[in-house]
């Protein structure tokens, strides 16, 4: 298990929510880009995503090399980050570093700027909640989720319906 | 001399001076700060050099303005000079090219015990990169 305290992967792989799973082949090529997937059905009733189909698809890939998506589709599946979304990640990193130093004033200012720049990005908005004393499983999360749905459920990557 | 933490693909702490919202770095410290050096042929890292059209624009007095250097490298930046923290994105063109090519971007991260790992160490094997949060 690797730790990504500055959310570098969210920039490198254009990740806007987790959990997300990326399949990378033996030659370090992405053969299935970012997509919603869960290891269990714990949150199935909330997300509507079952773990089984993805796990079965992983087994077919590992055992037989079968891919659920062709290269052209994989290339189109993950929209690049906007310049605001990139800046949001930078503000988040500055905020997280300030918080590690105990500079809560600077941290809160940059967390707020990050959220304004990427209002529908869970790796920014939801990740900020516990770092500023909020509850990532509380009402503010459900408010964020509702706002995200109203905005058309924007997401970088394969959607839950075509994630396998 | 005050210091600043600069977050890019790695995190580095270097001597840097805040000045009117800018972070100023001595040219000889630039390599320590972001892994690039200012040479006669431009900003260079290993075998790669980026030409600098307006060299004077990089400087504030004798020191380099980190945001100006980042701009020449095509890397968006956020500088909190008074807080002594800066964050630099990877270059925007490089990120787009990586997504288009489906080449998995390289990265290095530590595990729970602090041991460093890089994506390349698993070359030759299929990999599931599972990103999740404890929230």
Interface residues (C-beta under 8 A of the other chain):
Chain A: X1 X2 X3 X4 X6 X8 X9 X10 X11 X12 X13 X14 X15 X18 X19 X20 X21 X22 X23 X24 X25 X26 X27 X28 X29 X30 X31 X33 X37 X39 X58 X61 X62 X71 X74 X75 X78 X80 X81 X83 X86 X87 X89 X90 X91 X93 X94 X97 X98 X103 X106 X110 X123 X126 X127 X129 X130 X136 X137
Chain B: X5 X7 X9 X11 X76 X77 X78 X80 X82 X83 X85 X86 X87 X88 X89 X90 X92 X95 X96 X98 X99 X100 X102 X103 X104 X105 X106 X107 X109 X110 X111 X112 X117 X119 X120 X123 X124 X125 X126 X127 X128 X129 X130 X131 X132 X133 X135
